[in-house]
Amino acid sequence: MSAFSHSSRAISRGERILFWCLFAVLVLLRIRYAYTYRIDSDEPQHLHIVWAWTVGQVQYRDVFDNHAPLFHILCVPLLRLFGERPDIVIPMRLAMLPLFAICLWCVCKIGARLYSPRVGLWSAVIAGFMPRFFQTSTEYRTDDLWAMLWLVAVAILVTQKLTAKRIASAAFVLGLTFSVSMKTTLLLVSLLASGAAVAIFAMWKEGLRFDLRRVLVGLAATSAILIVPAILIAFFCYKDALSACYYCVIQHNIVPGLKRWSNLKLHSLLFAIELPLVLSAAYFLFRKSRAPFPIRFARTVTFLIPLIYYITLFSFWPDITREDYLPYCPLAALILVPPLIFIADWLAQRFARAPLQQMIPFAAAAFEMAMIIVTNKPWHNDTRRDIVIFAEALQLTRPGEYVMDGKAGAIFRPRPFYYALETITRTRMKMGLIPDNIAERLVATHTAIVSTGSFLGWARSSQFVRQNYLPVGTRPDKFNVLGKVIHASDTPACDGIGFDVAVPENYVVLNDGAKFSGTLDGQPLDGPRRLEAGHHELRGAITGNVDLFWSRAWENGYAPNHEADQSSLTAKHKSRSSHDVKIPWLQRVIGALTMR
């Protein structure tokens, strides 16, 4: 891998054409998937936070979020530009495309500097087509900016001579990275551990001397990492939101025994086994490389960073999600591509077949592209259902009215429950650390729409929702609206029946889908009626299905759907969460072979 022939460094005209064709296909696929790739539950959550900023709310103080704030703040002008629209996920995804391009540019620059321009180009295109990186970066999420800033910081450190000015620049960018995601802690640990390990290699075998002055200058330069976080801390302190920020970003995310932390001793043991193996491989590469010392040093550091990040992530991070791979995959390409290019060159020389030099890396990129297409067919539009849900929720509610769903309140509406019902919140609620007062909040805010997949099946309030909300539409996995079954068709006919209303609102009474003729609380029913919380009496010829139903939903063409199966509905939504995504078998095989 270290000894590159002249052919490995040169880029032929045909190879450049091949690369740019692949890159064009990559961009076109990214644009296409922005319109068709299924919407992850995190995407509307992030958009909801950005929307909250646009209406004058303050993140953490007024609306819950367990991510660092910089990404959402930067996206406020974009959301104001695009406006309130049900398909807002699509243009915001397209706005992430420059971040993706910068990630690949950084990979190209690092590869060209440390190996050759040819390695840089192929590393960029192979990184771009890595299925996990391609698919997750297609989504609108904070991690897009997080990964981009991280790669910019690494590129600053390894693509030129390391000076105090470059260290300060990289530290400033790392401060931005911290302000996007606290998971930067793992990246910083990986960077520092990699640099320290290679420095030890150099002092041990190369006679590199420890220069205290340079170390002190470097440490002083790293203080730039505090600039942006300090500004944000001062801002949230000014907005009286600092304590809420601390809870949401740090305290909320630390739950003893959460997922992988329940087997922390086993994972620590695996880390103790894996780390010496990784360091041994890095030392071997450092010693065998015949490149100049600065290049060898930087190569070994960039070899170690993704591997240490990987084993640290799997050993000590409690909840591993797909987005955690975003800063890992591009640097992993810089580990895979140099030997791939070396093998391609060796085979081309061995068999006197020059096309092998470009066809082997092309085949690797084409295989990745095929994996993306096979596992997520671009001609299937998997965003349509969620966009319809957003549109109907916006149609049925007015600005300022509440919508209860797991994370987003249908993006442009407030959520009655402060917390987003993501993995850690659910764990805290099950442990009794967060009270389940969802039912009380639904009543207090007169919330008329509830996304049934948000919490049915595990929260105490799910029983309240089943009793006071009815599924609507031909696909009951959309949402439930205020209503209840007063009389079921399989019960005997009667002249009167009493029922209780929990959420005050305007209701209609329906008999088998038509307006009911009779009296309500002694008054003739002649249309929608405002019902306050409490007991009410319905009288008339009561037969078949008689439902109390939210009048606004009825006026907009909705009707109760009595065939909805809430248990299967909950399972459907669980399968769509960002932490329990059903992965096709072929993608699972590739993931096991390449990225654990």
N, C-alpha and C positions, 0 to 999 in steps of 0.2 A: 504494500500500500504506500510505502514511503518513497519508493524509487519510481518516479513517473518518467516514462520515455518521452521523447520529443513529440510523438504523435498524440500522447495523452494531453499535452499542453496546447497543441494547435487545434483550432476549430475550423473545419472545412466549410466551404460555402453551402454544401448540401446539408451538413449537420445544422448550420444556422437556420436554414429554411425549415428543416424538420422540427427544430426547437420552436420556432415562431408559429408553426402550424399547430403544434401541441398547445402552446400557450394560448392561441386564439380559441381553440376548442375548450380549453380550461375556462376562459372568461365567458364564453357563450354558455357553457354548462352552469357556471355560477349564476349567471343572469336567469337562465331557465329555472333553476332550482329555487331561486328567490320567489318565483311565482307558484311553484308546485310542491316544494318540500314541506312535509307536515309541520304544523306550528307547535312548537314545544311550549309547555306551560310557563316556562321562564320568560318567554318573549313578551306576552302581554303584561307580566308582572313588571318587567323593566319599563315598558311603555307607560304603565300606570304611574310609576314613580316620576317619569319625565312629565306626564300630564299634570301631576300634582304640583310640580314646580311652576308650570305655565299658568295655573289658577291661583298662585300666591301661597300655596302651602309649603311647608318646610319639611324636607325629608327627615325621617326619624321622629321629629316632634309631632307632626300632624299625620304622617302616614308611615307605616312600618316598612322597613327594608333591611335585610341583613347583609347588604353589600356596601362597599365603600362608595362615596358619592360622585367622584369626578366624571365618570362616564355619563351619568344621568344629567348632570349639570351641562356638560358640553352638548348634549343632544336636544336641549330645550329649544334653541333656534330652529332646528330641523323640524320638530313637531309643530311648532308654530307656523312654519312655512307650509307644511302639508295639511294641517288642519284636522278637524274631527271627522274621521272617515272610517268605516268598518274594515277596510282593507289596509289600514295604516301599517301593518306588519310588512307589507310588500315594499313600499318605498323606503322604509327604514332598513330593511335588509339590503336593498340596493345601495344605500348609503354606507354600508359596511364594506363594500367592494374595494375601495381604496385602502382600507386597513389590511385586507387580504393581500393586495398587490405589494404593499410595503413589507409585509412579512416575507414574501418571496424575494423581493429585492434585497433584503438583508441577508437571506440565505445565500443568494447569488454572490453578493459582495464578500461574505465570509468565506465561501468555498473558493472563489477566485483568488483571494488573498492568501489563504492557507495552503491551497493545492494548485489549482490552475483555473483559468477562465472556463475551460470545458467542464470541470467538476462543478464549478459554480452554477453554470447554466442548467446542467442536468439535475443538480441537487434542488434547484428552485422548482423545476417542473415536476420532479418526483415528489417533493414535499407537497406541492399544490394538489396533486392527485391522490395523496394518502387519504383513503376513505374517511377515517375518523377526523382528520383535520379538515378535509373538504366539507363534509356534511355538517359538522358542528359549527364551523366558521360561517356557514351559510346562514345560520340563525342570527337573529338580532339579540345580542347579549353583551354584557360587560366584558366577557372574556375575549371578545374580538380585539378590543382596544388593549386589554391586558397583555395578550400574546404579542401584539405588535410592538408595544413599548418595551417589553422584555427583549425582543430580538434587536431592536434599535440599540438598547443598552449594551448587549453583547457585541454587536457590530462595532460600536464605538470603541470598545475595549480591545478588540482583537484585530482590527483591520489596519491599524496604524501603530507607530511607535507609542508606547504607553508613557504619557506625560501627566503631570499634575493637572493640566487643563483638561485632558481627555478623561481622567478619573473624575474630575468635578462634573464634566458634562454627563458621563455615564451615571454618576450618583444622582444628578438632578433628574434624569430620565427614570431612574429607579424610584425616586420619590414620587414621580407621576404614576408609576406602576403601582406603588403601594396605595396611592389615592384612588386607584381603580379596583384593586382587590387585595385583601389581606393575605391571600394565598401567595403573595409575593414573598412572604416569609420563607416558604420552602425554596423558592428560586434563589433568594439571597443566600440562604444556607448552602445551597448547591454550588453557587458561584464562589463563595468564600472557601468552602471545603476543597473545591477543585483547584483554585489558585494556590492555597496553602500546600496541598499535596504535591503539586508540580514544583513549587518552590523548594520543597524538601528534597524531591528527586534531584533538582538542579544543584542544591548545596551538597548533596551526598556524593553524586557522581561527576558533576561538572565543575566543582570548585567554586560555585557561585557564593559570594560573600554576603553576609547579612549587613545591609547598610541602614543603620538606624535613622539617619537623616532622611533618606528617601521614604522609609516607612512612615515617619512622622508627617512628612509632606503629603504622602498619599492619604493618611488618616484625616489630615486637615481638609483635603480636597473632598473626601467623602461626606463632609458635613453638608454638602449641597443636597444630600438626600432629604434633609429636613425642611427645605424651603416650602414646597407645595403642601405637605401635610400640616406644617405650622400655620400656613395661611387658612387652610380649611378648618383647622381647630379653632382659630381665632374667629372665623366667620360663624361657626355653629355656636360658639360661646356668645357672640353678639346676638344671635337669634334665640338664645335661651334653649338651645337644643343639644348642648354638649353631653349632658348626662344620658339623654335618649340615644345619641349617636354612639356613646360608649357601650350602652346595653345592646343595641341592635347589631353593631358591627363585631363586637368582641364577646361580651358576656353571653348573649343569646346563643352564640354558636358553640359554646363550650358546655357540653353535656356529658358528665361522667357515664361511661358505659355505652355511649352512642355507637352503634354498629360495630366498626372494626376495633374500637377501643375496648370492647368486651373481651377481645383476644390479644391484648396489647403485649403480653409476655411472649406469646408465640411469634408475633410479628417482629418483636425486638430481637428474638433469637435468629429469625431469618435475616434480618438486617445485619446482624453480627457475622453471619456466614457470607452474605452477598457482598458486603463492602470490601473485605480483603481481596475477593476475586476481581472486583471492578478495579481496585487500585493496582493489583498485579498486572492486569491487562494494560492499564494506562502506563505503568512503568516500562513494560515490554515495548510498547509503541514509542515511548519517549527515547529509550535507549537505541532502538533499531533504526529510527529515522535518521536520514543523512541530510536533512534540510538544515539551514542556518538556525542557530539557537533560538532567536525570537519566534521564528515560525514553528519550530518544534514545541516550544513552550505553549504557544497559542493553540496549536493543534491538539495537544494533550488536554489542555483546559476545556476546549470545546467538545472533546471526546468524553470527558468526565462529567460535565455539567448535566446533560440529559440523563445519564445513567444514575448519578447520585440523586437527582431529582426523582427519578422513577422509583428507585428502591426506597427512598425516604417517604415518598407519597404512599406507597403500598404498605409501609411499615407503621407509619405514625399518623396518617391523616384519617379521620374517623369515617368520612362519607365521600367516597370516590365517585365522581360523575364524569360523563363524557367530556365536558368542557375542561376538565383538569389536564387533558392531553394536548390542549392547544399550544402551550409554549414548548411542549416536549417534542412533538412530531417533526417540526422543521429542523431542529438540531439533530434529531435522530437520522434524518436524511443525510446529514453531513457525515454520519458514521457509516451509512450503508453505501453511498454512491462512490466514494474513492476506491474501495475494493472492487466494486462492480465495473468501474472504468478500467481498472488495472486488469481485471480478468478479460474484459472485452478487447483490450489492446493485445494482451498475450495471445488470445485465440486468433486475432486478426493476423498477427505475425507468424504464429505457428502454422496456420493453414493458408497463409497468403491470401486472405479474404478481407480486404480493407472495409467493406460494408459492415462487417461484424462490429467494428468500432462504434458505430452509431446505432446499429439495429438492436444490440443487446440492451442499452439503456432505454431505447425507444420501446422495446418490448415490455420492459418493466413498467414504464409509464402507461403504456396501453393496457397492461393487465390491471393496474390500479383503476384506470378509467372504466374498464369493463366491470370491475367490482362495484363501482359507484352506480353504474347504470343498472346492473342486475339486481342489486339490493334495494334501489329506490328508482323506479322507472320514471324518467322525466316526463313521459307522456301521460302519466296519471296525476291529476291535480288533487293533492291531499290537503290543500289549504281551504278548499271551498266550504267545507262544513263549519269550520271555526269562523270564517268570515261571515257566513250566514248567521251564526249565533251572535256575533258582535253586532251585526246590522239589526237583528230583531230586538236585541236588548236595548239598543239606542232608539229604535222606533217606539218601543213601549214605555220608555222612561224619558223624563225631561231632565235638563241639566240640574244637578244638585240632588236628584233623587238617587236612592241607594240601590245597588245591585250586589247580592252576596254570591261571590264565587271564591274559589280557592285562593287566588292570588291577585286578581286584577280588577274586580268590579266592572267587568266588561270594558276595561281600559279607561274610558272617559267618564265613569261614574264613581262616586265614593263607595267604599266598602264599609258596611256597618260594623264589622269586627276589625279591631285594630291590626291584629296579626295576619300575615299571609300564611296560609295553611300549607307550608312547605314541610319537608321531612323533619327538620329540627323542631318546628313549632308543634307538629303532631306528636313527636316524641315527648316534648315538654308537657303537652296537655295530658297525654296518657300517664305521665309520671306525677301529675297534679301540680306541676310548677307554673302552669298557666291555666287560669280558671276557664272552664267551658261555659261562657255566658253568651254564646251565640244567639240562643233563643231570646234572651232578654234584649239583646241589641237589635234583633229583627223587629221586636215589638216597639222598642223605643224610637226607631228610625222609620217605622212604617214601611219596611222593605217589602216590595211586592214580587221581586224576582229572585230566585235562588237557583244557582247552578247545582244540580243534585249530586254531581260527582265530587263536589268539594269536600264533603265530610260524611255523607251517608254511609253507614256501616261501621263507623268507629266512634264518632263523637256522641256525647250525651244529647246534644241538640238535634240529632238526626230524627229522633222520635217526634219532636216538635214539628219538624219540617214535614214529615209524613202525614201528620194530623192536620196541618194547616195550609199545605201547598199541594197543588195538583200538577202532574205532568201535562204538557201541551204539545200540539203539533203531531205530524206523522212520525217524527223521530224524537222520542221522549228523552234522548240523551242530550237535548239542547238545554232546557231549563224547566223549572217548575214556577208557577205563579200562584198567588194567593187563591185559596179555594179549599173546599173540603166536600166529601161525600156526606150528604145528609140522609139519603135513603138509597140503599142498594137494591138492584132488581131482584135479588134472590131472597129478599125479606118480604113478609106479608104486606099487602096494601093497608093503608091507614088514613085517618082523616087529619091527623096533626102530629107534629114531632118537634121536640125541642133540640136546640144545638147551641154551642158556644163559639164565639168569635174571639180570637186572641189578638189579631192585628186590625185596628180600625181602618176601614177603607170603604170605597164604593163597590158594591157587589151586585150581581144579578143572580137570580135563582133559575136554574135550567132543569127541565124535565126531558130526559133523553135527547138533549141537544137543542131543545126549543125552550122559549121562555115559559116559565111556570105561571099558571093562573091560580090565584088563591090570595091569602092574606099573610102578611108578615108583621108580627107584633100587633095584630088587630087592624092593620091598615092594608087596603087593597094594593096588590103588587101591580104597578103600572110602568115599571122600568127600573133602572139602577137605583139602589138604595144605599145611603150611607149608614153603615152599621158600626156602632162603637163596640169596644171590648165588653164582653159579658154574655149573658144568656138571652136567647131569642126564641120565638115560637113561630112555626110555619104551619098553616092550616090550608086544607084543600084536598082534592082527590090525589093522594100521594101514591103513585105507582111507578114502576120502572126505576131508572137511575135519576135521582134528584141531587143536583150539585149546587153548592154555593161557589160562585166563580167571580174573579176580579173583573169588574165591568170594562175596564180599559182593554184588557186582553180580548174580551168578547167583541167589543166594538171594532177591534183590529183584525177580526176574522179567526181568532183562536178558539179552541174548544177543548174540554178535558179529554185526556187520552187514558182510558181506564185499562188499557192493555199493557201499560208500562210495567216492566219488571224491574223494581228498584235494585234487587240484588245483582242481577246481571249488569244493570246500568253502572253500579259502583265498580264492578270488575272491569268494565270497559274503560272507565276513566283511570283506574289504577294502572292499567296496561299502557296508558298514554303519558304517564308522568315521566319527568326527565330522569328519574332514578330507576325506573323499572321498564325501560323501553324494550319491547320485543324485537330482538335482533334476528334476522334471517340466518339460517344455519350456515350458509356459505360465508357470510360476513363474520360469524362467530369463529369459523375455522381460521380465516385470515387473521382475525384479531388475536387469536391464540398463538399463531405462528410469528406475528410481527410485533404486537404490542400488548402482550399478556392478556 
